[in-house]
Amino acid sequence: MASARALILAGLMLFSSGVWAVHTTVGPAWSTLTVDEQRILGPAQKDWDHLTLRQKTRLVSAARHFSKLTPDEKVRFQKNILVWTHLPPASRDRARKNYRRYHALPPEKRAVIRSRWRAQQSVVAAPATQPAAPTAAVPKP
């Protein structure tokens, strides 16, 4: 009985001490990153202490591959880093799954998807300079 109490007490002490709690300071501290990694990941600096270990690890890995990106990819990376770090985990996982599915497709199907996506983006990005044409009213029966 005494050993059961001691075990429960030890468990409560561990739990209350924060050993099992998720800390925002897990993973590499911002100050431990190289100058290049800090420059590349600069947009995420103010949120760095709130990122999970997994997020920090992935971002540092991405920063290490940054030099291999094309100039356009580098700009896109810098632009999207904040959006990505603020996405809920389920959304990030869904994006990764879609990325893997897309790259598993044959090149012809990827080209079709890419052209459809670009067409959609041009419609979304186009300013509404002309009002939409009125649609004919459908008479009610």
N, C-alpha and C positions, 0 to 999 in steps of 0.2 A: 504494500500500500504506500509506503514511504517512497519507494522508487518510482511508483506511478506519479505521485505528487511532484517529485523532483523532475521527472520527465516533462510533465505538463508545465511546471514552472520554467524549465529551460526553454521549452517551446515558446511560451509567452514572452520570455526575455528576448529570444531571437527575433520573434515577430515584431515586438515593440521597438527593438533596436534598429529596425529598418533593414536588416539583412535580407529579408524576403521582399521588401518594398522595391518598387522600380524607381531608381534614381535618375535624375536628368543629367547627372554627370558621368554616366557610363560611357565607355569608349574613349577614343583619343580626345584630349583637351585641345581647344583651338590653338593654344600656345605650343603644342607639340607638333603641329603640322609644319611642313617645310614652307619656305617663303612662296614657292611656286604654287603649292597646294592652297595656301591662304589666298593668293591672288585669284586663282581659278574658282575657288569656292567662296569668294568674298561675298556674293549676294546672300549666302546662307549664314554669315557670321553672327548676326544678331539672334538667329534662331538656333544656333549650334548647340547650346546647352540644353535645349528642349527636345533635341532629336534623339531617337532611340539608337542603341548600339548598331542595329542592322542598317539604319539610315546612314549613320556616320561612316560605317565600313564601306557601304556601297558608294557613297559620295567620294571618299578618299580613293577608292579603286577607280572611279570614273576620272578623277583628277589626274591620276597617274597615266591614264590612256589619252588624256586631253591633247597631248602633242601629236598624236596620230590622226586627229580629226582634220577635216578640211576647214578652211576659213568659215564657210557657211555653217558647218556643223558646230564650230566653236561658238559662233554668235547665237545659234539656236540653243546650245547647251546653257550658255550664260543667261539667256532670256528665260528659259524654262526651269531653271534650278529652283527658284522660289515656289513656283506652282507645284512642282513635283514634291518638294519637302512638306507642303501643306496638304497634299492629298491624303485622304484616309487610307489606311493599309489595304482595305478591300479594293479600292479604286486602283492603287498601285499594282496590286496582284493581278487585277483584270487587265490592266494595260500591258503588263509583262506577258500574260497569257496570249493576248491578241498579237503582240509583237512576235512571239514564237510561232504562232499559227500562220501569220502573214509570211514570215521568212521560210516556212516549210512549203509554201505554195510554189508551183512552177513559175518561172519568170514571166510567162505570158499572162497568167492570172494576176500576178502582182502588178504588171503594167496596166491592166484593165482597172484594177482597184485604185492605183495611183492616179490614173487619168480621171476617174469618177470623183475621187477625193479633191483633185485640183479644180475640177469644174464646180463642185459644190462650194469650195472655198472662195472661188471667184464670184459666185453669186452672193455669198454671205458678205464678202468684203466690199462688193460694189455698192456705192452710195445710191440711195433712192432718189435719183434726180427727177424721175417722172412718176407721177402717181399711177397706181395700178389701174389697169383698164377695168371699167365697171363690168360686172358679170350680170348676165341676164337673170332676172328674177324667175324662179321656178314657181308657177302657180300651184297653189295648194288645191288638192282634189276636193 
